[in-house]
Amino acid sequence: MVDKTTLNRLLPAVAMLVLLVTTLGTSAADAPPVRDPYRINPGDILQVSVWKEPDLQLQLLVNPDGHFAFPLAGDIAAEGKTVEEVRQELTTRLGKLIPDVVVTVSTLKLEGNKIYVLGQVTRPGDFVITRAVDVMQAISMAGGTTPFAKQDDVRILRRGTDGAQIAIPFRYSEVQEGRKLDQNIVLRAGDTVVVP
């Protein structure tokens, strides 16, 4: 039998051991998911500022070709790049002309980050997305399907970097019942959900 003095000395150590085991027992599934950084799309509006250069503080629209022009830096390809990658490129180009240049880039509006939902939905149209949205969420954003929708013939149209388009099948009833959830993919900018 352990006396009271020994027990009082052991309690803090036991508490630390329990805390350590609990912390180490946390699985990767409990950790928040690591998200890819946002990639710039045509139609997005960027805020670019160069420290101590009031003439180089601009709001810029990313053109349909994915580029924008910036004074002293020229044409910048932004589509598919992160904000940090664009900042680094501007810093490199402007650094040749401005000593110790400090450039800040941020997304002001994500107007190019759109998905489209067409066909037998209550409110078809384009939707600006500011977070990850899957197929079920996109259909919900469009007000859900109409009574005439062929829910198990839904297709997601996606254009690859090579310009070729693919059709990804989606069976609404399976996902609604909690089966084959892998088809409830996260949509990308420019994806079109077609509900026949």
Number of C-alpha atoms within 10 A of each C-alpha: 3 6 7 9 8 9 11 10 10 11 11 11 11 12 10 11 12 12 12 11 10 10 10 9 10 10 8 8 7 8 8 7 8 6 7 7 10 16 15 25 25 21 20 21 21 20 15 21 19 19 13 10 12 9 9 15 16 15 15 17 20 23 18 13 12 18 16 19 14 15 10 13 16 12 11 16 17 22 21 14 15 19 18 15 14 21 17 16 16 23 19 14 15 21 15 12 11 13 8 11 17 17 21 17 21 16 17 14 15 18 19 21 23 19 19 21 23 17 17 21 22 16 17 20 14 17 16 14 17 12 8 11 17 15 23 18 15 20 24 15 18 20 13 17 20 15 10 10 15 15 19 15 13 21 19 20 18 19 16 9 8 6 8 8 12 12 14 13 16 25 18 22 12 15 17 12 9 8 12 13 14 9 16 19 15 14 22 16 19 16 20 23 26 22 24 17
